[in-house]
């Protein structure tokens, strides 16, 4: 949901299209500046959450952050911004901060995985005592991004010291683009068996429900509205009826116009499944 005009407007916008949970940016996602979040704004957001019946909310971090960068200046800036993302999320009472693990930009996957885990540990140290979770999002695999294989997520997570504050946000389009075929009941079951073996279903804390504009395994991040892409409704029907995930919050990240009617249509469709 948009935070335009104030982050406290997001819950009402969610209610208008039938949301039970929302995801939001706590600041401009394409700028480095970290404006101060006032206590008044944070309290108003919490009040609006209750008033609009939104059960829970989580943040997505800035797109500028790259915790896998070999450039120490960018890495340092990313780390500081990531720490601030956690502080704002905690102030707003959000359950977690979803983030793209990062990109190695030529340094190699192993080196980047180490830097990402190091950044998470430093963030947890700087935000000791906070409840907000750090949620690794699986990637589509564009460029040199980390996280398009389940093994990447597992490797990062096993290096995190505070296991109580780590989890996974599973993006359906990213998984499909990365080569995980979820389109049939049989392949759906196999992918989750693989995920559970490598990462562990117990670590799932959130979902991004997105259909895909792109074909299986092309490693391109392009979201499509539910039922209008190449993932297909069989997958979403399986997911909506999978009792393992019934208490895990799920957010849309699909294309929409200003009135968000596409969100309402998608939510109605998913619930009908």
Buried (B, 14 or more C-beta within 10 A) or exposed (E): BBBEEEBBBBBBBBBBBBBBBBBBBBBBBEEEEBEEBEEEBBBBBBEBBEEBEBEBBBBBBBEBBBBBBBEEEBBEBBBBBBBBBBBBBBBBBBBBBBBBBBBBBEBEBEEBBBBBBBBBBBBBEBBEEBEBBBBBBBBBBBEBBBBBBBEBBBBBBEBBEBEEBBBBBBBBBBBBBBBBBBBEEEBBEBBBEEBBEBBBBEBBBBBBBBBBBBEBEBBBBBBBBBBBBBBBBBBBBBBBEEEEBEEBBBBBBBBBEEEBEBBBBBBEBBEEB
